[in-house]
Amino acid sequence: MKDTENVIQTNAKYHELDAKANIIYKFVMNYNDYIKTARDYGTGEIINMVEVHTLTVIEENPGIPVIEVALEWNRTKGAVSQIITKLEKRSLIIRKKRRWECQERTFVCH
């Protein structure tokens, strides 16, 4: 009888935690959609939240290299490079080489 009660309690606890996990999952999915949705943040540019935050990091840290932006936002260097390339194509930032480094690029807001 004791084993049956333990199974029932374990099963009830599982369903309780599963319901809470589903709430968190739905929030994460909705938030993910929200941050990827492009909108006008008052500048006339249609831009998504990730791009805005990347611009903010660059504005607050002129000359910051890609790797430091990646570390700041816990993203891969490749992912940040793609975002920065988009921003550069839209003339929102300027890519500059540091004189003492051959390959490392730095960025400043345009």
C-alpha positions as CSV (number, residue, x, y, z in Angstrom):
1,M,0.0,0.0,0.0
2,K,2.9,2.3,0.8
3,D,4.4,1.9,-2.7
4,T,1.1,2.8,-4.3
5,E,0.8,6.0,-2.3
6,N,4.4,6.9,-3.3
7,V,3.6,6.3,-6.9
8,I,0.4,8.4,-6.7
9,Q,2.4,11.3,-4.9
10,T,5.2,11.1,-7.4
11,N,2.7,11.2,-10.3
12,A,0.9,14.1,-8.8
13,K,4.1,16.0,-8.3
14,Y,5.2,15.3,-11.9
15,H,1.9,16.7,-13.3
16,E,2.3,19.8,-11.0
17,L,5.8,20.4,-12.2
18,D,4.9,19.7,-15.8
19,A,2.1,22.3,-15.7
20,K,4.6,24.9,-14.4
21,A,7.2,23.9,-17.0
22,N,4.6,24.4,-19.8
23,I,3.9,27.9,-18.5
24,I,7.6,28.8,-18.6
25,Y,8.0,27.1,-22.1
26,K,5.1,29.2,-23.5
27,F,6.6,32.4,-22.1
28,V,10.0,31.6,-23.6
29,M,8.5,30.9,-27.0
30,N,6.4,34.1,-26.9
31,Y,9.4,36.1,-25.8
32,N,11.5,34.6,-28.5
33,D,8.9,35.7,-31.1
34,Y,8.8,39.2,-29.6
35,I,12.6,39.8,-29.7
36,K,12.8,38.6,-33.3
37,T,9.9,40.9,-34.5
38,A,11.2,44.0,-36.3
39,R,9.6,47.3,-35.3
40,D,10.3,51.0,-35.3
41,Y,11.8,52.0,-32.0
42,G,11.2,55.7,-32.7
43,T,14.0,56.3,-35.2
44,G,12.2,55.4,-38.4
45,E,14.3,52.3,-38.8
46,I,12.6,48.9,-38.7
47,I,14.9,46.8,-36.5
48,N,14.6,43.9,-34.1
49,M,15.5,43.9,-30.4
50,V,18.7,41.9,-30.9
51,E,19.9,44.5,-33.4
52,V,19.0,47.3,-31.1
53,H,20.9,45.8,-28.2
54,T,23.9,45.2,-30.4
55,L,23.8,48.8,-31.5
56,T,23.6,49.9,-27.8
57,V,26.7,47.8,-26.9
58,I,28.6,49.4,-29.9
59,E,27.4,52.9,-29.0
60,E,28.5,52.5,-25.4
61,N,31.8,50.9,-26.3
62,P,33.1,52.5,-29.5
63,G,35.7,50.4,-31.2
64,I,34.5,47.2,-29.6
65,P,35.6,44.0,-31.4
66,V,33.1,41.3,-32.5
67,I,34.4,38.8,-29.9
68,E,33.7,41.3,-27.1
69,V,30.1,41.9,-28.4
70,A,29.7,38.1,-28.5
71,L,30.9,37.7,-25.0
72,E,28.7,40.6,-23.7
73,W,25.5,38.9,-25.1
74,N,26.6,35.3,-24.7
75,R,26.4,34.6,-28.5
76,T,28.8,33.0,-30.9
77,K,31.2,35.2,-32.8
78,G,29.5,34.0,-36.1
79,A,26.1,35.0,-34.9
80,V,27.3,38.5,-33.9
81,S,29.1,38.9,-37.2
82,Q,25.9,38.2,-39.1
83,I,24.1,40.8,-37.0
84,I,26.9,43.3,-37.5
85,T,27.0,42.7,-41.2
86,K,23.2,43.5,-41.4
87,L,23.7,46.7,-39.4
88,E,26.7,47.7,-41.6
89,K,24.7,47.1,-44.8
90,R,22.0,49.4,-43.5
91,S,24.7,52.0,-42.7
92,L,23.9,51.9,-39.0
93,I,27.5,51.1,-38.1
94,I,31.0,51.6,-39.7
95,R,33.6,48.8,-39.7
96,K,37.1,50.0,-39.0
97,K,40.4,48.1,-38.8
98,R,42.7,48.8,-35.9
99,R,46.1,49.9,-37.1
100,W,48.0,47.4,-35.0
101,E,45.9,44.4,-35.9
102,C,45.5,42.9,-39.4
103,Q,42.2,41.0,-39.1
104,E,40.4,42.2,-36.0
105,R,37.6,44.7,-36.8
106,T,36.1,47.3,-34.6
107,F,32.7,49.0,-34.9
108,V,31.3,52.4,-34.2
109,C,27.8,53.7,-34.7
110,H,27.3,55.7,-37.8
